Every structure is written in structure tokens, then in C-alpha cells.
């Protein structure tokens, strides 16, 4: 069977086609049209502008994904369609949902609605050469999933496939959003996460300016996060510095190192604590910020030191940020459980939560 997947939850227009045959699978196409250059001058995403670009790009991306897939394997049409229905930016979500509904009616195909957060978790099951395998549930569940991106920061207890409980989440800014805002304060550009990561990597002891930032909520008993105060601390530090210092390369690199480390300290500490409490057999990392090398490395080292007997699942870098391949893989698991819908039953939900 072939699964066509569509993802338009934020500012990336994505289409992918997954092929499954004789218990083997591979991604035939995974096309992403990014709007980063368009939104860069605004320092953030404008939903109405993103919606317009999705409307323009989705038909093009769809046709390109179809051509690429059919060049690898001949087929007349997909067997079903998957689409992200939430959470995300509502105007953007509806572009993908409406496109999918029309295509479903035209081709007489069922639809599988996909939760964006769940798709980030399932991105971990896509392996090398864009193949994936169904993991052994006895060896990975219960799992603690850390999903961290520009719009979301959540700790999720996953007892089994489709059995979720959110044990902690951000009360204000998501981790990725905090990094974006810090980059804006420092005049580094957008998106902030990758820029801060690159700056931090280039920093040397010789260039560092002394910077101290808080680790918000790190020692509280709950598993919630708060990164708004971290951003504010950066702003106050920045404003209190002489102009010559705050515009210097050394200061910006020092701040990049410290703010990245503050975020990593909070995320890793709470994740390890949750894994211990819920006796997790694995820790699963997902979301755009999961591409951060330091986060991947430091969480891995902390797991190795404090929880050496549990698995650590991290997605391939190319599947960390928004893409439709992860949507297709998630849809396959839902299809195995017979969860198909008719077009009239599909709606976008910007505040959709895992259950």
C-alpha cells in the first residue's frame, strides 16, 4: 500500500509518500517547501502570510512528491491520505485539511487525521535510507517522550501505541520560541535556535564574557517548564551592558553558550527525573529542537550515567523539523488499528492534545 501524507501545521509545506510491501517499507518521497526566508525579515511567523504561501505551494509540492514517488515505483494513486489536523497555526492547518478533503473526495480515498506532536514522536521510527520498522513495544514502553520545538515543549508518558499522558509542559514560551526571542534581542536573525547553536559551537574561553542565567523551574517537583523568564533575564543583561560590549562578538557568543546550556539543563534534568519516577524503559526525543547537537549529546550522556539500562531514541536529523514523512509513518500505525475517517469527519484543531 501507499500512504500520501500532508503537513501544513506551521510554515513548512510538506508532502510525502510511504510505500509498504511484504512487511518492508520506505519513503518514496518527502518534499518540504520552507518559508524561512519569507518570514525572516519579520523575525517570526505571520499566520496569514504562511496560509497564503501554503495555498500557493501545496499543489506544487504535492505534484512534485507524486512524480518523485512514481519514478521509484509505479502506482496509479495512493491507498489512503494522512493529514496533520493539529496542534498548530489554525489558518495553516486548514489549508492542508481542505486540500486533503478535496483530494479524498476526488480519488475516493479514506483519511487518517494525525496529531502533530505524535508525529514528532513517531519520527524516531524512521531509520536509515528512509525506511522504518515497527518497534517492539515490550522493550520501549513505558517511555518518556520529550517533544521540544518552537511551539511546543512537553514531557509525555507513552504507555503504549496511542496511550499517552502529558505529565509536563511549558506554562509560557516553548524552548524553541525562547531561543528565537533571544536571537532577536541579540540581533542574530531568525530562526534563532540554529543560529544560537552555531554561535555556541564557535565560542572559545578566550572570547567569553561572564554571563549568568537562571534555570527556571529546574528544581520544582512538577514536570512543567517556563522559558519566558529566561528570555527576560537575557533582555535585562543585554540592556545593562555598555553598547560596545553587547554588540561585540564575544558577548553574543557567550550569551549563546549560556542560554543554550540553560535550556538544556532544564530539559535534561526534568526528563531524567520523569523517567525515573515512571520507571521508563526508554526516553524518546522529538521536535525541531531535537536537532540541537548539544541537547542530543548531553541528554545521552546523562541517560548513560543515571539510567544506563534504558533505551535512548533520537530521530534522524532530517526528520526533526516539520516534515510529512513522520506523518505518513504515524498514519501507518493508525491504519493497522483500523482508524480511518471520511472527509466530512475531518477538522483542524489548533489546540489538539494527545490523549
C-alpha positions in Angstrom: 0.0 0.0 0.0 1.0 3.6 -0.4 0.2 6.4 2.1 0.2 10.0 1.0 0.8 12.5 3.8 0.3 16.2 4.1 1.7 18.6 6.7 1.0 22.3 7.0 0.8 23.0 10.7 3.2 26.0 10.7 5.4 27.5 8.0 6.6 24.4 6.1 4.6 22.9 3.2 5.2 19.2 3.2 4.1 16.2 1.3 5.4 12.6 1.5 4.6 9.2 0.1 5.3 6.0 2.1 5.4 2.6 0.5 4.7 -0.6 2.4 5.1 -4.0 0.8 5.8 -7.5 2.2 6.4 -6.1 5.7 9.0 -3.8 4.3 8.7 0.0 4.0 10.4 3.1 2.6 9.8 6.7 2.0 9.3 7.2 -1.8 9.3 11.0 -1.5 9.5 13.6 1.2 9.2 17.1 -0.1 9.5 20.2 2.1 8.9 23.8 0.9 10.3 26.1 3.6 9.0 29.7 4.3 12.0 30.7 6.5 13.3 33.3 4.0 9.9 34.9 3.7 9.3 35.2 7.5 13.0 36.0 8.3 12.6 39.8 7.8 9.7 39.8 10.4 11.6 37.8 13.0 8.8 35.3 13.3 5.8 33.7 11.6 2.8 35.6 10.4 -0.1 33.0 10.2 -2.0 34.9 7.4 1.1 35.1 5.3 2.0 31.5 6.0 -1.5 30.4 5.0 -1.2 32.2 1.7 2.1 30.5 0.9 0.7 27.1 1.8 -2.2 27.7 -0.6 0.3 28.6 -3.4 2.8 25.9 -2.6 0.8 22.8 -1.6 -0.4 21.9 -5.2 3.2 22.2 -6.4 4.7 20.2 -3.6 2.0 17.5 -4.0 2.7 17.1 -7.7 6.5 17.0 -7.1 6.1 14.3 -4.4 3.9 12.3 -6.6 6.3 12.5 -9.6 9.3 11.6 -7.4 7.5 8.6 -5.9 6.2 7.3 -9.3 9.8 7.5 -10.7 10.8 5.0 -8.0 7.7 2.8 -8.1 4.7 2.7 -10.4 1.3 3.1 -8.9 -2.0 4.8 -10.0 -3.0 6.5 -6.8 -2.3 6.3 -3.0 -4.4 3.9 -0.9 -5.1 6.5 1.8 -4.3 10.0 2.8 -2.9 11.3 6.1 -3.0 14.9 7.2 -1.9 16.9 10.2 -5.0 18.3 11.9 -3.4 19.9 14.9 -1.9 21.4 17.0 -0.5 24.3 15.0 -1.5 27.6 13.5 -5.2 27.3 12.6 -5.1 29.1 9.2 -2.2 26.9 8.1 -3.8 23.7 9.3 -7.0 24.3 7.4 -5.0 24.7 4.1 -3.8 21.1 4.5 -7.1 19.8 5.8 -9.2 21.3 3.0 -6.7 20.2 0.3 -6.8 16.6 1.7 -10.6 16.6 1.9 -11.0 17.6 -1.7 -8.4 15.1 -2.8 -10.1 12.4 -0.8 -13.4 13.0 -2.5 -11.9 13.2 -5.9 -9.9 9.9 -5.5 -12.4 8.2 -3.2 -9.8 7.6 -0.5 -10.1 7.4 3.3 -8.3 9.9 5.5 -6.3 9.4 8.7 -6.1 12.6 10.9 -2.7 13.0 12.6 -1.7 14.8 15.8 1.5 16.8 15.1 3.1 16.0 18.4 2.5 12.3 18.0 4.1 12.5 14.5 7.3 14.0 16.1 7.4 11.0 18.4 7.0 8.6 15.5 9.8 10.3 13.6 12.0 8.1 15.8 10.9 5.0 13.9 12.2 6.2 10.6 15.6 4.6 10.1 18.5 4.8 7.6 17.6 5.2 3.9 14.2 6.5 5.0 13.0 3.0 6.0 11.2 2.2 9.2 10.4 -0.7 11.4 7.7 -1.3 13.9 9.4 -1.2 17.3 8.9 -4.0 19.9 6.5 -2.4 22.4 7.7 -4.7 25.2 11.2 -3.2 25.0 10.4 0.5 24.8 7.2 1.0 26.8 6.6 2.8 29.1 8.5 5.6 27.5 9.1 9.2 28.5 8.9 11.4 25.4 10.4 14.9 25.3 8.9 16.8 22.4 10.6 20.2 22.1 10.2 22.7 19.3 9.4 26.4 18.5 5.7 25.9 19.5 5.8 23.0 22.0 7.7 21.8 25.0 6.1 18.7 26.6 7.0 15.6 28.6 4.7 12.8 27.6 4.3 9.4 29.3 3.7 6.9 26.5 2.4 3.6 27.9 1.9 2.0 24.5 0.9 3.0 21.0 -1.9 5.6 21.2 -1.7 5.6 25.0 -0.5 9.0 26.2 -0.4 11.2 29.2 1.1 14.7 29.3 3.0 14.9 32.6 4.5 18.3 32.0 4.5 21.2 29.5 5.5 24.8 29.2 3.5 27.4 31.0 4.5 30.2 28.7 7.2 30.2 26.0 8.3 26.9 24.4 12.1 26.2 24.4 12.4 26.9 20.7 10.4 30.1 21.0 12.7 31.3 23.8 15.7 30.8 21.6 14.0 32.7 18.7 13.3 35.6 21.0 16.8 35.6 22.5 18.3 35.7 19.0 16.0 38.7 18.2 17.3 40.5 21.3 20.9 39.9 20.3 20.2 40.9 16.7 21.2 37.5 15.3 18.3 36.8 12.9 15.6 34.1 12.5 15.2 31.3 13.2 17.1 31.6 16.5 17.7 28.0 17.5 20.1 27.0 14.7 21.9 30.4 14.9 22.5 30.2 18.6 23.7 26.6 18.3 26.3 27.6 15.6 27.4 30.6 17.7 27.8 28.5 20.8 29.9 25.9 19.0 32.3 28.6 17.8 32.7 30.2 21.2 36.1 29.9 22.9 37.2 30.5 26.6 39.3 33.4 25.4 36.3 35.2 23.9 33.8 34.6 26.6 32.2 37.4 28.6 30.9 36.4 32.1 27.2 35.7 31.7 24.9 34.1 34.3 21.3 33.0 33.6 18.6 31.2 35.7 17.4 27.7 35.1 13.6 28.3 35.6 11.7 25.6 37.5 14.5 23.2 37.3 14.2 22.0 40.9 10.4 22.2 41.3 8.6 18.9 42.0 6.4 19.1 38.9 7.4 18.5 35.3 6.3 21.8 33.8 8.6 24.3 32.1 8.8 28.1 31.9 11.2 29.8 29.5 9.7 33.3 29.4 11.8 34.3 32.5 14.9 33.1 30.8 14.3 35.3 27.8 13.6 38.2 30.2 16.9 37.6 32.0 18.7 37.8 28.7 16.9 41.1 27.9 17.9 42.7 31.2 21.5 41.6 30.9 21.7 42.9 27.4 20.2 46.3 28.3 22.6 46.7 31.3 25.7 46.2 29.2 27.6 49.0 27.6 26.9 49.3 23.9 30.4 48.3 23.0 30.1 45.0 25.0 26.6 44.0 23.9 27.5 44.5 20.2 30.7 42.5 20.5 31.2 39.0 19.0 32.4 37.7 22.4 29.3 38.8 24.2 26.9 37.3 21.7 28.8 34.0 21.7 29.0 33.9 25.5 25.2 34.5 25.7 24.6 31.8 23.0 26.5 29.3 25.1 24.8 30.2 28.3 21.2 30.4 27.1 21.6 27.1 25.2 23.0 25.5 28.3 20.3 26.9 30.5 17.6 25.3 28.2 19.5 22.0 28.0 19.9 21.8 31.8 16.2 22.3 32.4 15.1 19.8 29.7 17.5 17.1 30.6 17.0 17.3 34.4 13.2 17.1 34.2 13.3 14.3 31.6 15.6 12.1 33.7 13.5 12.8 36.8 10.3 11.8 34.9 11.9 8.6 33.5 12.9 7.5 37.0 9.5 8.2 38.5 7.6 6.4 35.8 10.2 3.6 35.5 10.6 4.2 31.8 12.2 1.6 29.5 13.1 4.3 27.0 13.5 8.0 26.6 12.3 9.4 23.2 13.3 12.8 21.9 11.4 14.6 19.2 10.7 18.0 17.7 12.7 20.7 15.9 14.9 21.5 18.9 15.8 17.7 18.9 18.2 18.6 16.1 20.4 20.6 18.5 23.6 18.6 18.8 24.3 19.6 22.4 20.9 18.6 23.6 21.2 15.2 21.9 24.7 14.7 23.3 24.1 15.9 26.8 20.8 14.1 27.3 22.5 10.9 26.0 25.4 11.3 28.5 23.0 11.9 31.4 21.0 8.8 30.5 24.2 6.7 30.2 25.3 7.9 33.7 22.0 7.8 35.6 19.8 5.3 33.7 22.2 3.0 31.8 19.7 0.3 31.3 17.1 2.2 29.3 17.0 2.9 25.6 17.6 6.4 24.1 15.7 7.1 20.9 16.6 10.2 18.8 15.3 10.9 15.3 17.5 11.3 12.3 18.3 15.0 11.9 16.3 15.3 8.7 13.1 14.2 10.5 13.4 16.5 13.5 11.9 19.6 11.9 8.4 19.5 10.4 8.0 17.0 7.5 5.3 14.8 6.1 7.3 11.5 6.3 6.7 11.4 10.0 3.0 12.0 9.4 2.9 9.1 6.9 4.7 6.7 9.4 2.3 7.7 12.2 -0.7 7.1 9.8 0.5 3.6 9.2 0.3 2.7 12.9 -3.2 4.2 13.0 -4.2 2.2 9.8 -3.1 -1.0 11.5 -5.7 -0.3 14.1 -8.4 0.5 11.6 -8.6 4.2 12.3 -9.8 5.7 9.0 -12.2 8.6 8.6 -14.4 10.1 5.9 -13.7 13.6 4.6 -16.7 15.2 6.3 -15.4 14.0 9.7 -12.0 15.8 9.4 -11.5 19.2 11.0 -8.4 21.2 12.0 -7.9 21.9 15.7 -5.2 24.3 16.6 -5.2 23.3 20.3 -5.4 19.5 19.7 -3.9 17.5 22.6 -2.6 13.9 22.9 -5.0 11.6 24.8 
